[in-house]
């Protein structure tokens, strides 16, 4: 079955296409609320892919704190990933002033709203998180029950929160024009197979039911999104952290290649959050934080709660 080359039909897919989402159900909101900093540190296993050594969460923080720019690649539907991101940012701020944070989940047309609401939240008003979501025009495609706690932490933080994505109107025009990005790394890295690898990922996500014009359009949009994220990351006050889907974060496919094209220098430090059992190579990231399956994560939370209860008796 082939699909028509229609922007209206493809936009939701373009927005989330290479997000490295998992089919595993996320943790519930109730579970999320009960996860403590100690629980986050116990979630899974951290590996320095450059050396093969296993790291503690605190050792990872030392590495991240020393970098002017960090990209964190997540699976959008994994609540444990957002909890880890929230913990990392809270801890990094305690080690050195945070310059800025950027979110793939924010578009340029939301920036003015974010900038208006953020100073008000610095006064610590009593406000429903859902109301903050309305004020900043949070997009329903990014589920608030997944991102709410992380976003509220970022909105109340003293540093800037920047959009890192394209607007829908930009995506619409790119889908028609199919502009190509300019740069050696974003086009020729991996023996010139960046485009082939991205196209393969898009095909798999569409069960190989995608025609050539639509595939070309989605490839163009994907690389333009990576280029925009790179531009924003370079322009943002440092030290800066970009949170995006894992494929955007990969050093061999995404934003890091565009940073190298734009600067001629090294790529930012990359941390990928991935489910246990996933394959993440040293060519793709500097660090990987393997997170447990949902059932395992729930067990960790339950054990921590039981321990806390016993200690309180």
C-alpha positions in Angstrom: 0.0 0.0 0.0 1.4 3.4 -1.0 0.5 6.7 0.6 -0.1 10.0 -1.2 2.5 12.7 -1.0 0.4 14.9 1.3 1.8 17.3 3.9 -1.3 17.0 6.1 -0.9 13.3 6.2 2.8 13.2 6.8 3.3 16.1 9.3 2.6 14.2 12.5 5.1 11.5 11.3 7.7 14.2 10.3 7.4 15.7 13.8 8.1 12.4 15.5 9.6 10.3 12.8 13.1 9.7 14.1 12.4 10.0 17.8 13.5 6.4 18.6 10.3 5.7 20.4 9.7 2.4 22.1 6.7 0.2 21.9 7.0 -0.6 25.6 4.4 1.1 27.8 5.7 4.0 29.9 5.7 4.1 33.7 2.5 5.6 35.2 2.3 9.1 36.4 1.8 7.8 40.0 5.1 5.8 39.7 6.9 8.9 38.3 5.8 11.0 41.2 7.3 8.6 43.7 10.7 8.2 42.1 13.4 9.9 44.2 16.9 11.0 43.2 18.2 7.8 44.8 15.9 5.8 42.6 17.1 7.6 39.4 20.7 6.7 40.3 19.7 3.1 40.6 18.0 3.0 37.2 20.0 0.7 34.9 23.7 0.9 34.0 25.9 3.7 32.6 28.8 2.9 30.2 31.5 5.2 28.9 31.6 4.0 25.3 35.0 5.6 24.7 36.7 3.3 27.3 34.1 0.6 27.9 34.1 1.4 31.6 31.0 1.4 33.7 30.3 4.6 35.5 28.2 5.7 38.5 25.7 8.5 38.0 28.0 10.8 39.9 30.9 10.0 37.7 28.8 10.7 34.6 27.9 14.1 36.1 31.5 15.0 36.4 32.0 14.3 32.7 28.9 16.2 31.6 29.6 19.2 33.9 33.0 19.8 32.2 31.5 20.0 28.6 30.3 23.3 27.1 27.7 21.5 25.1 25.9 18.2 25.7 23.2 16.4 23.7 21.0 13.9 25.5 19.2 11.5 23.2 16.0 9.9 24.6 13.1 7.7 23.7 10.2 10.0 23.9 7.7 7.6 25.4 10.0 6.4 28.2 9.1 8.2 31.4 12.3 7.0 33.1 14.3 8.9 30.5 12.6 12.2 31.4 13.2 11.4 35.1 16.9 10.9 34.4 17.0 14.2 32.4 15.3 16.1 35.2 17.8 14.6 37.7 20.8 15.4 35.5 19.8 19.0 35.1 19.1 19.5 38.7 22.5 18.0 39.7 24.4 19.9 37.0 23.1 23.2 38.2 24.5 22.3 41.6 27.9 21.7 40.1 28.2 24.8 37.9 25.8 27.5 36.6 23.7 26.1 33.8 23.8 28.4 30.7 20.7 27.1 28.9 18.6 24.0 28.0 17.1 23.4 24.6 14.2 21.1 23.8 13.3 19.4 20.5 9.7 19.5 21.9 9.6 23.3 21.6 9.0 25.2 18.3 10.1 28.7 17.5 6.5 30.0 17.6 6.4 29.0 21.3 9.5 30.8 22.3 7.9 34.1 23.1 5.3 32.4 25.3 8.0 30.5 27.1 10.0 33.7 27.7 6.9 35.5 29.0 5.8 32.7 31.4 9.3 31.8 32.7 10.0 35.1 34.7 6.5 34.8 36.3 7.3 31.3 37.5 10.5 32.6 39.1 8.2 34.3 41.7 7.1 30.8 42.8 3.4 31.3 42.2 0.9 28.6 43.1 -0.2 27.3 39.6 -1.4 24.1 38.1 1.2 22.5 35.8 -1.6 22.0 33.2 -2.2 25.8 33.2 1.5 26.3 32.5 1.2 23.9 29.6 -1.6 26.0 28.2 0.3 29.3 28.7 3.3 28.0 26.8 1.1 26.3 24.1 2.6 22.9 24.8 1.9 20.6 21.9 -0.4 17.6 22.5 1.8 15.4 20.4 4.3 15.5 23.2 2.3 13.9 26.0 2.3 16.2 29.1 2.0 13.3 31.4 5.4 12.2 30.1 7.1 15.7 30.1 5.2 17.7 32.7 7.6 17.3 35.6 10.7 17.9 33.4 9.2 21.0 31.8 8.1 22.5 35.1 11.6 22.0 36.5 13.0 23.8 33.4 10.4 26.6 33.4 11.1 27.3 37.1 14.9 27.2 36.6 16.9 30.4 36.4 18.5 29.7 33.1 16.9 30.2 29.6 14.8 27.5 27.9 15.2 27.5 24.2 13.2 26.0 21.3 15.2 23.7 19.1 12.8 22.5 16.4 11.2 23.9 13.2 7.8 25.5 13.0 5.0 23.6 11.3 5.0 26.3 8.5 8.7 25.7 7.9 8.2 21.9 7.8 5.4 22.4 5.3 7.5 24.4 2.9 10.5 22.0 3.3 8.2 19.1 2.6 7.4 20.8 -0.8 10.9 22.2 -1.6 13.0 19.3 -0.2 16.0 21.5 0.5 19.4 19.8 1.0 21.7 20.7 3.9 25.2 21.8 3.0 28.2 20.3 4.7 30.7 17.6 4.4 30.0 15.7 7.6 26.2 15.7 7.3 26.4 14.4 3.8 29.6 12.4 3.5 30.2 10.9 7.0 30.1 7.1 7.4 31.5 6.7 3.8 28.8 8.8 2.4 26.0 6.7 3.9 24.3 9.2 6.2 21.4 9.6 3.8 21.1 5.8 3.2 21.0 5.1 6.9 18.4 7.8 7.6 16.3 6.5 4.7 16.5 3.0 6.0 15.2 4.2 9.4 12.3 6.1 7.8 11.4 3.0 5.8 11.4 0.8 8.8 9.2 3.2 10.7 6.7 3.1 7.8 6.8 -0.7 7.4 8.5 -0.1 4.0 5.2 1.4 2.7 6.5 4.7 1.6 7.1 6.0 -2.0 10.2 7.7 -3.2 8.9 11.3 -3.3 7.6 11.1 0.3 10.8 9.4 1.4 12.9 12.2 -0.1 10.7 14.8 1.6 11.0 13.2 5.0 14.8 12.9 4.7 15.0 16.6 3.8 12.9 17.6 6.8 14.8 15.3 9.2 18.2 16.8 8.2 16.8 20.3 8.3 15.6 19.7 11.8 19.0 18.4 12.8 20.6 21.5 11.3 18.2 23.8 13.2 19.0 22.0 16.4 22.7 22.4 15.8 22.4 26.1 15.0 20.3 26.7 18.2 22.7 24.6 20.3 25.7 26.7 19.1 23.9 30.0 19.6 22.6 29.1 23.1 24.3 30.3 26.3 26.9 27.8 27.4 27.1 25.4 29.1 24.1 24.2 27.1 22.2 20.9 27.1 20.0 19.8 24.2 17.3 17.1 24.8 16.1 15.4 21.6 15.2 12.0 20.2 18.0 9.5 20.1 18.5 9.5 16.4 18.9 13.2 16.4 21.6 12.8 19.1 23.6 10.1 17.3 27.1 11.2 16.4 27.0 9.3 13.1 23.6 10.5 11.9 22.3 13.6 13.6 23.0 17.0 15.2 26.7 16.3 16.0 27.5 16.0 12.3 25.8 19.4 11.7 27.7 21.0 14.6 31.0 19.8 13.0 29.9 21.3 9.6 29.0 24.6 11.2 32.1 25.0 13.4 34.8 22.8 11.8 35.5 21.6 15.4 34.6 18.6 17.5 31.1 17.3 18.1 29.4 18.0 21.5 29.4 15.4 24.1 26.6 12.8 23.6 24.7 10.8 26.1 22.1 8.4 24.8 19.4 6.9 27.0 18.5 3.5 25.8 16.5 0.4 27.0 18.5 -2.5 28.3 19.6 -4.8 25.5 19.8 -2.0 22.9 22.9 -1.7 20.8 24.6 1.7 21.1 28.1 2.0 19.6 31.0 4.3 20.3 30.5 5.9 16.9 27.0 6.9 18.0 27.5 8.3 21.5 30.1 9.0 24.2 28.0 7.6 27.0 25.0 5.3 27.2 22.6 5.0 30.1 20.9 1.7 29.8 17.5 1.9 31.5 15.5 -1.1 32.7 12.3 -2.3 31.2 9.1 -0.8 32.8 8.6 -3.8 35.0 12.1 -3.6 36.3 11.9 0.2 36.9 8.6 -0.3 38.8 10.3 -2.9 41.0 13.2 -0.5 41.8 10.6 2.1 42.8 8.7 -0.4 44.9 11.8 -1.7 46.7 13.0 1.9 47.4 9.6 2.8 48.8 9.6 -0.3 51.0 13.0 0.5 52.3 12.0 4.0 53.1 8.9 2.8 54.9 10.9 0.3 57.0 13.4 3.0 57.9 10.6 5.3 59.1 9.3 2.7 61.5 
